[in-house]
Amino acid sequence: MGAPQSNWNEDVVLDPDHLRGFSGGDRDFEAQILAVFADKAPGYLADLSSAGETDWRSNAHKLKGAARSIGAWRLAREAERAEHQDGIHEDDTLKTRVLQELDSRLQQLLDTIKNR
């Protein structure tokens, strides 16, 4: 895991200021953005779960980018770690733990979106 790491605050599930800036303050647009994210993100995690060694980084990067775009720092940070995790395919326990943590953070985010 020698790649540089971001300074996103992992305590922040969804940053309303970032989202507001991304949407230009348009609440309807925010709702649309979040709906698209909620629809697509579980598929990104599923793709990561079934990814072979060559696709792992690419799929983790997609999840990270999607989370980062809406200000979902908690999920983005974990996806970033997954993206740069060395030896993930040689260690089933590690892969399982990483996927479980990503799923937990995604579910927390989806609950936050649902309850906005």
N, C-alpha and C positions, 0 to 999 in steps of 0.2 A: 504494500500500500504506500508506495513512494510518491504518488501524485499529490500536487498541492490541493489543499482542502479549503473550501469556502468558509466564510465567517457567518453564515446564516444562523440565526438564533433558533436552535432546536426546540425551544420552549414555545415557539409560535406555530400553532397548527395552521392558521390562516391569517395572514397579515392584511387587515382591512385597508390600511393606508396604501400598500402596494397595489392591491386590487382596485382601489379607487383611482389610483394613478394610471393603471393599465386601462381602465374603462373610461377614463375621462370624467369620472363621477356619475356616469349614467347607470342608475340602479337596474334598469331593465337589461342593459347590456351586460352588467355584472352577473345577473341571474342567468343569462344565456351562456356566458363564458363558463360559469360554474356547472351548468347543466351539461354542456359538452364535455367538460372535464370528468364529471361524475359518470357519464356514459362511456367514455374512452379509457379512463385510467385502469379500471379492473382488467381490461384486455391487455394493457401494457404489462401489468403484473403477471397475467397468465402467460404472455409471450416470454417473459423473463423466466418464469418457472419451468417452462419447457425448452428453454434455450440451451443449445450446445455450447461448447467452450468458445467457438468463434463468434457466436451471436450474443453472448452474455453482456459484454460491455455495451454493445449497440442498444440492446433492449433496456439496460439499466439507464443508459444515457437518455433514451426517450422518456422514461418515467421521470427522471430528474428534471428534464426540460419542461415537461408538462406541469410538474409541481412548481417549479421555479416561476413559470410564467404567471401563475395566479397568486404567488406569494405564500405557497404552502411549504414554509421553510423546514418544518419538522420532517416531512416526507422527502423533500428535495435533498436534505443533508444525508439521510440514510441511503437514498438511491445513489448519491454521489459516492458514498463509501462502497456500496455494492459494485458500482461501475469500476472502481479501482482495486477491488479485492483480488489479490493474487491467490492462486491455488484453489479457487472456489470449486473446481470440478474434481479435484483430488480428495476433497473432504466433504462427504455427504452431510455430516453433522453441521459443519460450518454453513454449507449451502442451505440446509433446512432452517437453521437459526436466522440467517440473513433474510430468507423469504418470509419467515414468520414475523420478523420485525417489520419488514416492509408492509406486509398485509395488515398488521396491527395499526401501523401509522396511517395507512390508507383508509382503513375502516374508521379510525378516529376523525380523519379529515372528511370523509363522506358523511359521517354523523353531524359534524360541524356545519357542513354545507346544507344538509337537510333541515337543520334547526335554525337556520339564519332567519 
